[in-house]
Amino acid sequence: MVFNWFRRQFNEKTDQIQEPQTEVKAEPETVEKPPETAESSEPAPQIAEDYLQWAKAAYKNIQKQQEPEPEVEPEPEPEVTVTNEIEPTVLTPETPEVETVVETPVETVQAEGTEPEPEPITESVPEPTAVLVEPQPEPVVTVSETEAETLEPLPFWAVSATERQARLERLKETAIEEEEPEPSERASSDPGMEFDQMFMWSAQVLADQGRRPDQVALEEITWLQKLWKALGRTRRNLLNQLKSIVGQGPLNQQAVDEIESMLLQADVGVAATDRVIEALQSKLRQEALPPEQAIAYLKQILRGILEEPFEKGYPITFAPEKDTLNIWLVTGVNGAGKTTTIGKIAHLAQKSDYRCLIAAGDTFRAAAVDQVKVWGDRSGVEVVANPGKNTDPAAVVYDAIEAAIARNTELLIIDTAGRLQNKKNLMEELNKIRRVIDKRAPGATIESLLVLDSTLGQNGLRQAEVFSEVAQLSGVVLTKLDGTAKGGVALAIVQQLGLPIRFIGVGESIEDLRPFSSYEFIEALLSG
Ligand SMILES: Nc1nc2c(ncn2[C@@H]2O[C@H](COP(=O)(O)OP(=O)(O)OP(=O)(O)O)[C@@H](O)[C@H]2O)c(=O)[nH]1
């Protein structure tokens, strides 16, 4: 089964008609919700029961997804080599014959301190200069064996009661005699269906967005739990203060002042904080807000800020179009997490059934090129790179487009300059890359993503402003949200730049990046 993360759609590889799932806007009001949950945010017991029913149905559906495919005579699956992280070899003419594209690397030596002379983009196809680095084939193993190795065993709550019992037996045999841990708070009285609170929170977030239990995939629940954990620091800071502020009864001016300082501490930034305070105060003038509704209203204001770019014309869905060439330029200062992000997006594209290719266009440092190759190996995506030092990025892009066209690639991810020292050079380099694309792939859909380190807080904003002036950005990738207690910077960035956040990174591993959902982000910040 393929889960298209870019569209959060669930396309089983059967001819079963999947009801297309509309892109869920973050405002739950705009999405059908069980009527009883339309108003209050605090589920009454009856509503909790609804969530529980929903969770049970989702859990059963997830279990069904995990069952091995029924034994049918499938056509022999092509053997897939899954490569682990190993040193790639740069293909050079001496490399033993391989079927990939091998170019004679052109060693260009630049006089010190001069930018390489821009090569004239001639009409005739120039001697290609980049090489295609294929991950070194490991001893061929079938994907299923590898999946078994690399996939974490299913979480405790996602296996059947018998499997759970078996695991407990195995644990007891090997466990050192210890106090039996207090069972975590159960969200269900039914012994056959014991969910932890995290599963229930994930289920509620999906149910509130109008998702049907039979549309939910295990990897969505897993991601929501990762998001919840990653935002833990920011949530604890915000929620503890918020509950003590709104807990004093209907919101008053003093409470609003305290909320203002709380938001500024969370790096929401002055502009976005002013908007929140203004909205709260005008609401105050209309009606007294009891605690739960005050928090629910605050969530709504914050979501409104994060979704404003969509009202200004940015598309809600940010997904490569199938069966066409999409080119995503990735930019950002070195250290922001650009290379890691490229590897994660390539991995997500692979998982979502897109044919993907990476171009190592940040040629300023050889180390950056090598790093992109390592992430190419990790994600199983080929990398087009130029073995020369400080070569012309446009030449790498040119060859990458050639390779992409030859392979019917659907998503070409281009790593671009990571330096900000000289805005003019950066702008020229990015414009030249766009000219090459316009010339070699005029029909391609081009997007440009800025990778920002969320731990930089307000300093990241200044960086973002410079890039947004020169790079015609489609959106932002916010990294390292797991590393900061100031997740509020997301609001500051959207408010300041008017750009949507497209992806968030919550860890160093390849699974730690997913498309951004303002609803889920705010729920993970302010629920609990
Ligand atoms: N905790 C955490 N670390 C991250 C995340 N994204 C990237 N990193 C780490 O941040 C560091 C920099 O990431 P890179 O991808 O190398 O950054 P870069 O922008 O390519 O910078 P250069 O490598 O200098 O070109 C690495 O140690 C990454 O593992 C994230 O979401 N969370």
The ligand as an SDF file (V2000), in Angstrom:
LIG
                    3D

 32 34  0  0  0  0  0  0  0  0999 V2000
   17.5700   17.5260   16.1740 N   0  0  0  0  0  0  0  0  0  0  0  0
   17.5500   17.7810   14.8540 C   0  0  0  0  0  0  0  0  0  0  0  0
   18.7240   17.8940   14.1590 N   0  0  0  0  0  0  0  0  0  0  0  0
   18.6320   18.1520   12.8290 C   0  0  0  0  0  0  0  0  0  0  0  0
   17.3870   18.3050   12.1530 C   0  0  0  0  0  0  0  0  0  0  0  0
   17.6530   18.5660   10.8330 N   0  0  0  0  0  0  0  0  0  0  0  0
   19.0060   18.5710   10.7020 C   0  0  0  0  0  0  0  0  0  0  0  0
   19.5960   18.3160   11.8990 N   0  0  0  0  0  0  0  0  0  0  0  0
   21.0260   18.2590   12.2130 C   0  0  0  0  0  0  0  0  0  0  0  0
   21.5870   19.5320   11.9650 O   0  0  0  0  0  0  0  0  0  0  0  0
   22.9460   19.3790   11.5290 C   0  0  0  0  0  0  0  0  0  0  0  0
   23.1240   20.1210   10.2080 C   0  0  0  0  0  0  0  0  0  0  0  0
   22.3240   19.4550    9.2380 O   0  0  0  0  0  0  0  0  0  0  0  0
   22.7830   19.4940    7.7050 P   0  0  0  0  0  0  0  0  0  0  0  0
   21.7160   18.8730    6.8940 O   0  0  0  0  0  0  0  0  0  0  0  0
   24.1440   18.9850    7.5650 O   0  0  0  0  0  0  0  0  0  0  0  0
   22.8200   21.0660    7.4630 O   0  0  0  0  0  0  0  0  0  0  0  0
   23.2340   21.8020    6.1360 P   0  0  0  0  0  0  0  0  0  0  0  0
   22.3010   22.9520    6.0310 O   0  0  0  0  0  0  0  0  0  0  0  0
   23.3030   20.8620    5.0210 O   0  0  0  0  0  0  0  0  0  0  0  0
   24.6390   22.3610    6.5190 O   0  0  0  0  0  0  0  0  0  0  0  0
   26.0170   21.8860    5.9500 P   0  0  0  0  0  0  0  0  0  0  0  0
   26.0740   20.4100    6.2280 O   0  0  0  0  0  0  0  0  0  0  0  0
   27.0350   22.6920    6.7110 O   0  0  0  0  0  0  0  0  0  0  0  0
   25.9610   22.2110    4.4750 O   0  0  0  0  0  0  0  0  0  0  0  0
   23.1760   17.8800   11.3870 C   0  0  0  0  0  0  0  0  0  0  0  0
   23.8030   17.4220   12.5450 O   0  0  0  0  0  0  0  0  0  0  0  0
   21.7500   17.3030   11.3180 C   0  0  0  0  0  0  0  0  0  0  0  0
   21.6750   15.9860   11.8300 O   0  0  0  0  0  0  0  0  0  0  0  0
   16.1830   18.1880   12.9500 C   0  0  0  0  0  0  0  0  0  0  0  0
   15.0370   18.3180   12.4760 O   0  0  0  0  0  0  0  0  0  0  0  0
   16.3200   17.9290   14.2690 N   0  0  0  0  0  0  0  0  0  0  0  0
  1  2  1  0
  2  3  2  0
  2 32  1  0
  3  4  1  0
  4  5  2  0
  4  8  1  0
  5  6  1  0
  5 30  1  0
  6  7  2  0
  7  8  1  0
  8  9  1  0
  9 10  1  0
  9 28  1  0
 10 11  1  0
 11 12  1  0
 11 26  1  0
 12 13  1  0
 13 14  1  0
 14 15  2  0
 14 16  1  0
 14 17  1  0
 17 18  1  0
 18 19  2  0
 18 20  1  0
 18 21  1  0
 21 22  1  0
 22 23  2  0
 22 24  1  0
 22 25  1  0
 26 27  1  0
 26 28  1  0
 28 29  1  0
 30 31  2  0
 30 32  1  0
M  END
$$$$
